[in-house]
Amino acid sequence: MRLRPLIVSTIALALLPLSGPAYAEDPTPTPSASPSEAKVEEGLGVDGGAVRAIVELSDPGQNAPVATQAAAESVDVVLQPQSQSFMVVEGTADELAKLAEDPRVTSIHRDRTYSPVDVGPNLKLIGADQAHAKGHTGAGQAVAVLDTGIDRDHPWFGNRIVDEACFSAVEAGVESLCPNGQTTQTGSGSADATTAKCLADGVNLCEHGSHVAGIAAGTGGVAPGANIVAVQVFSRVDDEGVCGEPSCLLAFESSLRQAMDYVATLNQPIAAVNLSLGGELSETDCDASEEGVIFKQKIDTLLTKGIATVVAAGNEYFEGASYPACISSAVAVGANDNNDAIADFSNRGAIVDLFAPGVEIESSIPDNQTAVFSGTSMASPHVAGALALMKANSPGTPMADLINTLKTTGRPYVYEANGTQVTTPRLDLAAALTGASPQPTITQSPPTAPQPDPSDSSGPSPEPDDPGDQTPEPTSSTSPVPLPTVTVTVTITPTPKTAAQVCTRGTSATKLSAAKWAVEIHRSSGTIPDATLTCYLKLISKSSKVFPEVTKASSLGKAYRVLKNTKTSKAKLDSALLTAWLNWAYGTNGTTKLTAAEKVRLSSKSSAATLRKAAKNVR
């Protein structure tokens, strides 16, 4: 396998069509693409080097012959799923363009990655206690958790883990989390979240999946009698340039596709697939994008089998939802707090289907412990567990009708989003299952984004003679604070702990210049805490196709160098784009000009004049 920079959109999949001014007055017009070039996503290998890409094929029967042809032309075939109409390759821009000339190839795009959505009397609020008292536990149904694996012997799960699998991509700098070290594993132990690969400096990177599974179907969760299908879909990345910290977990699109197909083949009753992960943000449904078309088909296939796909809406304080929650047939879930208010970090708006508790939620983590996390990652499994209760109670009712019942019986939240009044129900199992009267409408106050603790600045200051070489200490908002160990023989009332701060956009009305952002990015030299700046870089990597897919800016040191480098036309555009994205994360602007400028940056045919004009336009 050839070494190359990892092509990562952190948790971003490109969904929105990048459109903008054509710059007709530019002295060097951009020639139209040939039919084969039109098959290849813009920006693939634009700055040289081999990239990891998904090759879509006309039908599954073409997989083997196209793979053979690709290998003969020195394109590395890194994944060739049986009986599926795609394969994964690594190749340069020229090699991919050559491969696209094959009529059996319909398109080529990045094998994008996702990361877990950041993770804080929730059951009583949604009436789950009343449902349990009436005997509704979800017994006979299962929830499939596609996440970071599971602590198989945690007392919250008992003997209810009925199936396990692992689909974990591998390439240079990316390691499999499958216990067998391969890219695929099925059977008992396949999704174990306590393996050595899950550990980094004594911290378990794979806690997220156990926490999510515990909310959905743990003994302290929504459906304590439901079974669990645990599927590991993440890979380990030890690259601070990608992660913004020494190590992180990312799920490749190809892994998710295999996992969803795997769940569709299982014969046992499954009520819901839970995806507490997310990508690029969208104000409207994203069905028409290339990836949206693919994933909508998979979501719809599961739905025809009576399985809902429940997805976290995202924690960006955005009036919309992240991918794939923005797919219309997914159940997009935002977060509320225990005071029946929309969580300040939660995404919201017309494409969010339900709200559920997502603030300071206690659940299981590896090593028989519990922890308190916050995020829409925690809200989504409340709904997945609720659907297990609903389907167990009425197994013959179509899943679409069960979802609709949750919507129509939920407590209406009324609020403003995108300039209009929106009503989104909050999950209410008492009304949906026990005959309790629906709760009255509650009007939500205008949201205020959370502000990270100004004292939460990480790491030492850089040496004054070389600030750009400094990188931040890890400041992950997903690190839980363990509560006392819970065992099957001891009953404990844990003391509530404050959940980690959720990473979200700011609310500033002031734009900063590139020079001013460079001062802020210079560790501890500005007024914005380093932890907040690191959060902003994570949000940018979710929504941008340039950072870090083409230009690395995941750490404070790398971002500083991008802001200060204006030696070439591309570098000037990168600096302008990063400045504009930082202003967006700060809360000052939208993304229309940004997406137009990124299209110019990603085109291999953009002239120097076009690049300069795009840089000027984005300011």
C-alpha positions as CSV (number, residue, x, y, z in Angstrom):
1,M,0.0,0.0,0.0
2,R,1.4,3.4,-0.9
3,L,1.8,6.0,1.8
4,R,-0.2,9.1,1.4
5,P,-1.9,11.8,3.4
6,L,-5.2,10.6,4.8
7,I,-8.1,12.1,2.9
8,V,-10.5,13.0,5.7
9,S,-13.4,15.3,6.2
10,T,-13.3,14.4,9.9
11,I,-17.0,13.8,10.1
12,A,-17.9,15.6,7.0
13,L,-19.5,14.1,3.8
14,A,-19.9,16.5,0.9
15,L,-23.6,16.8,0.3
16,L,-24.4,20.3,-0.8
17,P,-23.7,21.0,-4.4
18,L,-20.9,23.6,-4.5
19,S,-22.2,26.4,-6.7
20,G,-21.2,30.0,-7.1
21,P,-20.1,32.6,-9.6
22,A,-18.4,31.3,-12.7
23,Y,-16.0,34.3,-12.8
24,A,-16.6,34.7,-16.5
25,E,-14.4,37.8,-16.6
26,D,-11.4,35.7,-15.6
27,P,-8.7,35.8,-18.3
28,T,-8.3,32.0,-18.2
29,P,-11.7,30.2,-18.6
30,T,-12.0,26.8,-17.1
31,P,-12.5,24.2,-19.9
32,S,-15.5,21.8,-19.6
33,A,-14.9,18.4,-18.2
34,S,-14.8,15.3,-20.4
35,P,-17.4,12.5,-19.7
36,S,-14.8,10.5,-17.8
37,E,-13.6,13.5,-15.8
38,A,-17.2,14.2,-14.9
39,K,-17.3,10.8,-13.1
40,V,-14.5,11.8,-10.7
41,E,-15.3,14.0,-7.7
42,E,-13.7,17.5,-7.9
43,G,-10.6,17.8,-5.8
44,L,-9.5,14.2,-5.8
45,G,-5.7,14.3,-5.8
46,V,-5.7,17.9,-6.9
47,D,-2.5,18.6,-5.0
48,G,-0.8,15.3,-5.9
49,G,-0.4,12.0,-4.1
50,A,-2.6,9.0,-4.0
51,V,-6.0,9.2,-2.4
52,R,-8.5,6.7,-1.1
53,A,-11.7,6.6,-3.1
54,I,-14.8,4.6,-3.6
55,V,-15.4,3.4,-7.2
56,E,-19.1,3.0,-7.9
57,L,-19.8,0.2,-10.5
58,S,-22.7,-0.4,-12.8
59,D,-23.6,-3.7,-11.1
60,P,-22.0,-6.1,-8.6
61,G,-20.9,-8.5,-11.3
62,Q,-18.4,-5.9,-12.5
63,N,-16.5,-5.9,-9.2
64,A,-13.9,-8.6,-10.0
65,P,-13.1,-7.6,-13.6
66,V,-12.8,-3.9,-12.8
67,A,-10.6,-4.7,-9.8
68,T,-8.4,-6.9,-12.0
69,Q,-8.1,-4.1,-14.6
70,A,-7.4,-1.5,-11.9
71,A,-4.6,-3.7,-10.4
72,A,-3.1,-4.2,-13.8
73,E,-2.8,-0.4,-14.1
74,S,-1.1,-0.1,-10.7
75,V,-4.1,1.2,-8.9
76,D,-4.2,-0.3,-5.4
77,V,-7.5,-2.1,-4.7
78,V,-7.8,-1.9,-0.9
79,L,-11.4,-3.2,-0.5
80,Q,-13.5,-5.4,-2.7
81,P,-16.8,-6.3,-0.9
82,Q,-18.4,-9.4,-2.3
83,S,-21.7,-9.0,-4.1
84,Q,-21.7,-5.2,-3.9
85,S,-21.4,-2.6,-6.6
86,F,-18.4,-0.7,-5.3
87,M,-14.8,-1.1,-4.5
88,V,-12.2,1.0,-2.7
89,V,-9.0,2.0,-4.3
90,E,-6.0,4.2,-3.7
91,G,-4.7,6.1,-6.8
92,T,-3.4,9.4,-8.0
93,A,-5.6,11.9,-9.9
94,D,-4.3,10.6,-13.2
95,E,-4.9,7.0,-12.3
96,L,-8.4,7.6,-11.1
97,A,-9.2,9.6,-14.3
98,K,-7.9,6.6,-16.3
99,L,-10.0,4.2,-14.3
100,A,-13.1,6.5,-14.9
101,E,-12.8,5.8,-18.6
102,D,-14.0,2.3,-18.0
103,P,-17.7,2.2,-18.9
104,R,-18.4,-0.1,-16.0
105,V,-17.4,2.7,-13.6
106,T,-20.2,5.1,-12.9
107,S,-18.5,7.5,-10.5
108,I,-15.5,7.9,-8.2
109,H,-15.5,9.8,-4.9
110,R,-13.6,10.1,-1.7
111,D,-14.1,7.3,0.9
112,R,-15.1,9.9,3.5
113,T,-14.9,9.5,7.2
114,Y,-17.1,10.2,10.2
115,S,-16.4,10.5,13.9
116,P,-18.6,10.0,16.9
117,V,-20.8,13.0,17.7
118,D,-19.4,14.6,20.8
119,V,-20.7,13.4,24.0
120,G,-23.5,14.9,29.0
121,P,-34.3,12.3,35.6
122,N,-34.0,11.6,31.5
123,L,-36.1,8.5,31.6
124,K,-38.8,10.0,33.7
125,L,-39.0,13.1,31.5
126,I,-39.9,11.0,28.4
127,G,-42.2,8.7,30.4
128,A,-40.0,5.6,30.0
129,D,-40.6,4.9,33.7
130,Q,-44.3,4.7,33.1
131,A,-43.8,2.5,30.1
132,H,-41.6,0.1,32.1
133,A,-44.2,0.0,34.8
134,K,-46.7,-1.2,32.2
135,G,-44.4,-4.0,31.2
136,H,-42.9,-2.4,28.1
137,T,-39.2,-3.3,28.1
138,G,-38.5,-4.1,24.4
139,A,-38.2,-7.8,24.9
140,G,-38.2,-9.7,21.6
141,Q,-36.7,-6.8,19.7
142,A,-33.2,-5.6,19.2
143,V,-31.4,-2.3,18.6
144,A,-28.3,-2.3,16.2
145,V,-25.7,0.1,17.5
146,L,-23.2,1.0,14.7
147,D,-20.5,2.7,16.7
148,T,-17.2,2.1,18.5
149,G,-18.0,-1.4,19.7
150,I,-19.2,-2.5,23.1
151,D,-18.0,-3.7,26.5
152,R,-19.3,-7.2,26.1
153,D,-19.4,-8.2,29.8
154,H,-20.7,-4.9,31.2
155,P,-23.5,-5.7,33.7
156,W,-25.8,-3.3,32.0
157,F,-26.0,-5.6,29.0
158,G,-26.4,-9.1,30.6
159,N,-26.7,-11.8,28.0
160,R,-28.5,-9.6,25.5
161,I,-25.8,-9.0,23.0
162,V,-27.1,-11.3,20.3
163,D,-24.8,-10.4,17.3
164,E,-21.5,-8.7,16.7
165,A,-19.6,-7.6,13.7
166,C,-16.8,-5.3,12.7
167,F,-16.1,-3.3,9.5
168,S,-13.0,-1.2,10.0
169,A,-11.0,0.3,7.2
170,V,-7.2,0.2,7.0
171,E,-4.6,2.2,5.2
172,A,-1.4,4.1,5.9
173,G,-1.8,5.6,9.3
174,V,-5.2,4.0,9.9
175,E,-5.5,0.8,11.9
176,S,-8.4,-1.7,12.2
177,L,-10.3,-2.0,15.4
178,C,-11.4,-5.5,14.6
179,P,-10.0,-7.9,17.2
180,N,-8.6,-10.1,14.5
181,G,-6.7,-7.1,13.0
182,Q,-8.5,-7.5,9.7
183,T,-10.9,-5.1,8.0
184,T,-13.9,-7.4,8.6
185,Q,-14.9,-9.8,11.4
186,T,-18.2,-11.3,12.4
187,G,-19.3,-13.4,15.3
188,S,-18.9,-13.3,19.1
189,G,-16.2,-10.8,20.2
190,S,-16.1,-9.0,16.9
191,A,-17.2,-5.6,18.4
192,D,-15.2,-5.8,21.6
193,A,-14.5,-2.3,22.8
194,T,-11.8,-3.3,25.4
195,T,-9.1,-4.5,23.0
196,A,-5.6,-3.0,23.0
197,K,-6.2,-1.0,19.9
198,C,-9.0,0.9,21.7
199,L,-6.5,2.2,24.3
200,A,-4.4,5.3,24.1
201,D,-2.3,6.4,27.1
202,G,-4.6,4.6,29.4
203,V,-7.8,6.1,27.9
204,N,-10.3,3.9,26.1
205,L,-11.1,5.6,22.8
206,C,-14.0,3.2,22.2
207,E,-16.2,4.3,25.2
208,H,-18.8,6.0,22.9
209,G,-20.5,2.8,21.6
210,S,-21.0,1.3,25.1
211,H,-22.5,4.6,26.3
212,V,-24.9,4.8,23.4
213,A,-25.9,1.1,23.7
214,G,-26.6,1.6,27.4
215,I,-29.0,4.4,26.7
216,A,-30.9,2.5,24.1
217,A,-31.0,-1.0,25.7
218,G,-29.0,-1.1,28.9
219,T,-30.5,-2.1,32.2
220,G,-30.6,1.7,33.0
221,G,-31.8,2.6,29.5
222,V,-35.0,3.1,27.5
223,A,-35.5,-0.6,26.4
224,P,-33.9,-2.7,29.2
225,G,-35.3,-5.9,27.8
226,A,-34.2,-5.4,24.2
227,N,-31.4,-7.3,22.6
228,I,-28.3,-5.5,21.2
229,V,-26.5,-6.0,17.8
230,A,-23.1,-4.3,18.3
231,V,-21.2,-3.4,15.1
232,Q,-17.8,-1.7,15.2
233,V,-17.5,0.7,12.3
234,F,-14.6,2.9,13.3
235,S,-10.9,2.8,12.6
236,R,-8.1,4.2,14.7
237,V,-6.0,7.1,13.4
238,D,-2.8,8.2,15.1
239,D,-2.2,11.4,13.3
240,E,-2.4,14.7,15.0
241,G,-2.7,16.5,11.7
242,V,-5.9,14.6,11.1
243,C,-7.3,14.4,14.6
244,G,-6.1,17.6,16.2
245,E,-4.9,15.4,19.0
246,P,-2.6,12.3,19.1
247,S,-5.3,9.7,18.3
248,C,-8.9,9.6,17.3
249,L,-11.5,7.3,15.8
250,L,-13.0,7.8,12.3
251,A,-15.6,5.7,10.4
252,F,-15.1,5.4,6.7
253,E,-18.2,5.5,4.4
254,S,-17.2,2.1,3.0
255,S,-17.3,0.7,6.5
256,L,-20.8,2.2,7.2
257,R,-22.1,0.8,3.9
258,Q,-20.9,-2.7,4.8
259,A,-22.4,-2.5,8.3
260,M,-25.8,-1.4,7.1
261,D,-25.9,-4.1,4.6
262,Y,-24.9,-6.6,7.2
263,V,-27.7,-5.6,9.5
264,A,-30.2,-5.9,6.6
265,T,-29.2,-9.6,6.3
266,L,-29.9,-10.5,9.9
267,N,-33.0,-12.6,10.5
268,Q,-33.8,-11.6,14.1
269,P,-36.3,-8.9,14.9
270,I,-34.5,-5.5,14.9
271,A,-36.4,-2.3,15.6
272,A,-33.8,0.3,14.9
273,V,-30.2,1.0,13.7
274,N,-28.6,3.8,15.8
275,L,-26.0,6.1,14.2
276,S,-24.6,8.5,16.7
277,L,-22.2,10.1,14.2
278,G,-22.4,12.9,11.8
279,G,-21.0,14.8,8.9
280,E,-21.5,18.0,6.9
281,L,-24.3,20.3,7.8
282,S,-27.4,20.9,5.7
283,E,-30.5,23.1,6.2
284,T,-32.5,20.9,3.9
285,D,-32.7,17.2,3.1
286,C,-29.6,15.8,1.4
287,D,-31.2,13.0,-0.5
288,A,-30.0,14.2,-3.9
289,S,-26.3,14.2,-3.2
290,E,-24.2,11.2,-4.5
291,E,-23.7,9.8,-1.0
292,G,-27.2,10.7,0.0
293,V,-28.7,8.7,-2.9
294,I,-26.6,5.7,-1.7
295,F,-27.4,5.9,1.9
296,K,-31.1,6.7,1.4
297,Q,-31.4,3.5,-0.5
298,K,-29.9,1.6,2.4
299,I,-32.0,3.4,4.9
300,D,-35.1,2.7,2.8
301,T,-34.2,-1.0,2.4
302,L,-33.9,-1.3,6.2
303,L,-37.2,0.5,6.6
304,T,-38.9,-2.1,4.3
305,K,-37.7,-4.7,6.7
306,G,-39.2,-2.9,9.6
307,I,-36.0,-1.3,10.8
308,A,-35.7,2.5,11.4
309,T,-32.4,4.3,11.0
310,V,-32.1,6.8,13.9
311,V,-29.3,9.4,13.6
312,A,-27.9,12.1,15.8
313,A,-28.7,15.5,14.3
314,G,-25.4,17.1,15.5
315,N,-24.1,19.4,18.1
316,E,-23.2,22.4,16.0
317,Y,-25.9,24.9,17.3
318,F,-27.1,24.9,13.6
319,E,-30.5,25.3,12.1
320,G,-30.5,22.1,10.2
321,A,-28.8,18.7,10.7
322,S,-25.6,16.9,9.9
323,Y,-25.2,14.1,7.4
324,P,-26.7,11.4,7.4
325,A,-29.4,12.8,9.7
326,C,-30.4,15.1,6.8
327,I,-31.6,12.2,4.7
328,S,-35.3,12.4,4.7
329,S,-36.1,8.8,5.6
330,A,-33.7,8.8,8.6
331,V,-35.1,9.8,12.0
332,A,-33.1,12.9,12.9
333,V,-32.8,13.5,16.6
334,G,-31.9,16.7,18.4
335,A,-31.2,17.0,22.2
336,N,-33.1,18.6,25.0
337,D,-32.2,19.1,28.6
338,N,-34.0,17.9,31.7
339,N,-35.9,21.2,32.0
340,D,-37.7,20.5,28.7
341,A,-35.6,23.0,26.8
342,I,-33.7,22.5,23.6
343,A,-30.0,21.9,24.5
344,D,-28.0,24.9,23.7
345,F,-25.6,22.9,21.5
346,S,-28.2,20.9,19.6
347,N,-29.0,21.3,15.9
348,R,-32.6,22.1,15.3
349,G,-35.0,23.1,12.5
350,A,-37.6,21.6,10.1
351,I,-35.5,18.5,9.2
352,V,-35.1,17.4,12.8
353,D,-37.8,14.8,13.5
354,L,-37.7,14.5,17.3
355,F,-36.0,15.8,20.4
356,A,-34.9,13.5,23.2
357,P,-32.8,13.9,26.4
358,G,-29.1,14.6,25.6
359,V,-27.7,16.6,28.5
360,E,-25.8,14.9,31.4
361,I,-27.0,11.4,30.6
362,E,-25.5,8.6,32.7
363,S,-24.8,5.4,30.9
364,S,-22.4,2.5,30.7
365,I,-18.7,2.7,29.6
366,P,-16.0,0.0,29.5
367,D,-14.6,-1.7,32.6
368,N,-18.1,-2.0,34.3
369,Q,-18.3,1.8,34.9
370,T,-20.8,4.5,34.1
371,A,-20.2,8.1,33.0
372,V,-22.1,11.2,32.3
373,F,-21.9,12.5,28.7
374,S,-23.9,15.1,26.8
375,G,-24.7,15.4,23.0
376,T,-27.2,14.5,20.4
377,S,-25.2,11.2,20.4
378,M,-27.1,10.6,23.7
379,A,-30.4,11.8,22.4
380,S,-30.5,9.4,19.3
381,P,-30.4,6.1,21.3
382,H,-33.4,7.3,23.4
383,V,-35.4,7.2,20.2
384,A,-33.9,3.9,19.0
385,G,-34.8,2.4,22.4
386,A,-38.3,3.9,22.2
387,L,-38.8,2.2,18.8
388,A,-37.8,-1.1,20.3
389,L,-40.6,-0.6,22.9
390,M,-43.0,0.4,20.2
391,K,-42.3,-2.5,17.9
392,A,-42.3,-5.1,20.8
393,N,-45.8,-3.8,21.7
394,S,-47.1,-3.9,18.2
395,P,-44.8,-6.1,16.0
396,G,-47.2,-6.1,13.1
397,T,-47.4,-2.3,12.7
398,P,-45.3,-0.8,9.9
399,M,-42.2,1.0,11.2
400,A,-43.2,4.2,9.4
401,D,-46.4,4.2,11.4
402,L,-44.6,3.6,14.7
403,I,-42.2,6.5,13.9
404,N,-45.2,8.7,13.1
405,T,-46.9,7.8,16.4
406,L,-43.8,9.0,18.3
407,K,-44.0,12.3,16.4
408,T,-47.7,12.8,16.9
409,T,-47.7,12.0,20.6
410,G,-44.5,13.9,21.4
411,R,-44.6,17.1,23.4
412,P,-44.5,20.0,20.8
413,Y,-41.5,22.3,21.0
414,V,-42.3,25.6,19.1
415,Y,-39.3,27.8,18.2
416,E,-37.8,29.9,15.4
417,A,-35.4,28.4,12.9
418,N,-34.3,29.8,9.5
419,G,-36.6,32.7,9.9
420,T,-39.8,30.7,10.3
421,Q,-41.7,29.1,13.2
422,V,-41.0,25.4,13.6
423,T,-42.7,22.7,15.7
424,T,-40.7,19.6,16.6
425,P,-42.0,17.0,19.0
426,R,-40.1,15.9,22.1
427,L,-40.2,12.1,22.7
428,D,-43.0,11.1,25.1
429,L,-43.3,7.4,25.7
430,A,-46.0,7.8,28.3
431,A,-48.3,9.2,25.6
432,A,-47.2,6.9,22.9
433,L,-47.5,3.6,24.9
434,T,-49.5,4.0,28.1
435,G,-52.4,6.1,27.0
436,A,-51.3,9.2,28.9
437,S,-52.5,12.5,27.5
438,P,-50.1,14.3,25.3
439,Q,-48.3,17.1,27.0
440,P,-49.0,20.8,26.1
441,T,-47.0,22.8,23.6
442,I,-43.9,24.5,25.1
443,T,-42.5,27.6,23.4
444,Q,-38.7,27.6,23.3
445,S,-36.7,30.7,24.1
446,P,-34.3,31.9,21.4
447,P,-31.2,29.7,21.7
448,T,-27.9,31.0,23.0
449,A,-24.8,29.0,22.1
450,P,-22.8,27.6,25.0
451,Q,-19.5,29.4,25.7
452,P,-16.6,27.1,26.8
453,D,-15.0,27.9,30.1
454,P,-12.4,30.7,29.4
455,S,-10.1,29.0,32.0
456,D,-10.1,25.8,30.0
457,S,-7.0,26.5,28.0
458,S,-4.9,23.5,27.2
459,G,-1.1,23.0,27.2
460,P,1.9,25.3,27.6
461,S,2.4,28.4,25.5
462,P,4.7,28.0,22.5
463,E,8.2,29.3,22.3
464,P,8.0,32.9,21.0
465,D,10.4,32.2,18.1
466,D,8.3,29.5,16.4
467,P,4.6,29.5,17.3
468,G,3.7,27.6,14.2
469,D,5.4,24.4,15.3
470,Q,3.3,24.1,18.3
471,T,0.3,21.8,18.5
472,P,-2.4,21.7,21.1
473,E,-2.6,19.2,23.9
474,P,-5.6,16.9,23.5
475,T,-8.8,18.7,24.5
476,S,-11.4,16.2,23.6
477,S,-14.9,17.0,24.7
478,T,-15.7,13.3,24.6
479,S,-13.6,12.3,27.6
480,P,-16.0,11.1,30.3
481,V,-15.6,11.4,34.1
482,P,-16.0,7.9,35.4
483,L,-18.6,7.4,38.2
484,P,-18.2,4.6,40.8
485,T,-18.1,1.1,39.3
486,V,-21.6,-0.5,39.1
487,T,-21.7,-4.3,39.6
488,V,-24.6,-6.7,39.6
489,T,-24.4,-7.2,43.4
490,V,-24.0,-3.6,44.6
491,T,-26.5,-0.9,44.3
492,I,-25.0,2.6,44.0
493,T,-26.4,6.1,43.8
494,P,-23.7,7.9,41.9
495,T,-23.0,11.5,42.6
496,P,-23.8,13.5,39.4
497,K,-20.8,14.8,37.6
498,T,-20.6,17.7,35.2
499,A,-20.5,16.5,31.6
500,A,-17.7,17.6,29.3
501,Q,-18.4,20.8,27.3
502,V,-19.9,20.1,23.9
503,C,-18.1,21.6,21.0
504,T,-20.4,24.1,19.2
505,R,-20.3,27.3,17.1
506,G,-19.9,30.7,18.8
507,T,-22.3,33.7,18.6
508,S,-20.0,36.6,17.8
509,A,-21.1,39.3,15.5
510,T,-17.6,40.5,14.7
511,K,-15.4,39.2,11.9
512,L,-11.7,38.9,12.4
513,S,-9.0,39.3,9.8
514,A,-6.4,36.6,8.9
515,A,-3.8,38.5,10.9
516,K,-6.1,38.7,14.0
517,W,-7.0,35.0,13.7
518,A,-3.3,34.2,13.6
519,V,-2.8,36.1,16.9
520,E,-5.7,34.1,18.4
521,I,-4.4,30.8,17.0
522,H,-0.9,31.5,18.4
523,R,-1.3,29.4,21.5
524,S,-2.5,31.4,24.6
525,S,-1.6,34.7,22.9
526,G,-5.1,35.9,22.1
527,T,-8.4,36.3,24.0
528,I,-10.1,33.1,22.8
529,P,-9.2,30.0,24.8
530,D,-7.2,27.3,23.0
531,A,-9.9,24.8,23.8
532,T,-12.5,26.9,22.0
533,L,-10.1,27.4,19.0
534,T,-9.5,23.6,18.8
535,C,-13.3,23.2,18.9
536,Y,-13.6,25.6,15.9
537,L,-11.1,23.7,13.9
538,K,-13.0,20.5,14.5
539,L,-16.2,22.2,13.3
540,I,-14.4,23.4,10.2
541,S,-13.1,20.0,9.4
542,K,-16.7,18.7,9.5
543,S,-18.1,21.3,7.0
544,S,-15.1,22.1,4.7
545,K,-13.9,20.0,1.8
546,V,-10.6,21.8,1.7
547,F,-9.7,21.4,5.4
548,P,-8.3,18.8,6.0
549,E,-8.9,16.9,2.8
550,V,-6.6,19.1,0.8
551,T,-4.9,21.4,3.3
552,K,-4.2,20.2,6.9
553,A,-5.4,22.6,9.5
554,S,-6.6,20.3,12.3
555,S,-4.2,21.6,15.0
556,L,-3.4,25.2,16.2
557,G,0.1,25.0,14.8
558,K,-1.0,23.8,11.4
559,A,-3.8,26.4,11.2
560,Y,-1.3,29.1,12.2
561,R,0.9,28.2,9.2
562,V,-2.0,28.2,6.8
563,L,-3.1,31.6,7.9
564,K,0.4,33.1,7.6
565,N,1.4,31.5,4.3
566,T,0.5,33.6,1.3
567,K,3.4,32.7,-1.0
568,T,1.3,31.2,-3.9
569,S,-2.2,31.8,-5.2
570,K,-3.4,28.5,-3.7
571,A,-1.8,29.4,-0.4
572,K,-3.5,32.8,-0.4
573,L,-6.9,31.2,-1.1
574,D,-6.3,28.6,1.7
575,S,-5.6,31.5,4.1
576,A,-8.7,33.4,3.0
577,L,-10.8,30.2,3.2
578,L,-9.6,29.3,6.7
579,T,-10.1,32.9,7.9
580,A,-13.7,32.8,6.6
581,W,-14.4,29.3,8.1
582,L,-13.0,30.6,11.4
583,N,-15.4,33.5,11.2
584,W,-18.2,31.0,10.5
585,A,-17.3,28.9,13.5
586,Y,-17.1,32.2,15.5
587,G,-20.7,32.8,14.5
588,T,-20.5,35.6,12.0
589,N,-21.3,34.4,8.5
590,G,-22.9,31.7,6.4
591,T,-21.3,29.3,3.9
592,T,-22.5,30.3,0.4
593,K,-19.4,32.2,-0.5
594,L,-17.2,29.5,1.2
595,T,-18.6,26.6,-0.9
596,A,-18.2,28.6,-4.1
597,A,-14.6,29.4,-3.3
598,E,-13.9,25.8,-2.3
599,K,-15.1,24.7,-5.7
600,V,-12.5,26.8,-7.2
601,R,-9.8,25.5,-4.9
602,L,-10.7,21.9,-5.6
603,S,-10.6,22.2,-9.3
604,S,-7.3,21.2,-10.9
605,K,-8.0,23.6,-13.8
606,S,-8.4,26.8,-11.8
607,S,-5.9,29.4,-13.0
608,A,-3.9,31.7,-10.7
609,A,-6.2,34.6,-11.6
610,T,-9.2,32.5,-10.7
611,L,-7.7,31.5,-7.4
612,R,-6.9,35.1,-6.5
613,K,-10.4,36.2,-7.4
614,A,-11.9,33.5,-5.2
615,A,-9.7,34.5,-2.3
616,K,-10.9,38.1,-2.7
617,N,-14.5,37.1,-3.0
618,V,-14.5,35.0,0.1
619,R,-13.4,37.8,2.4
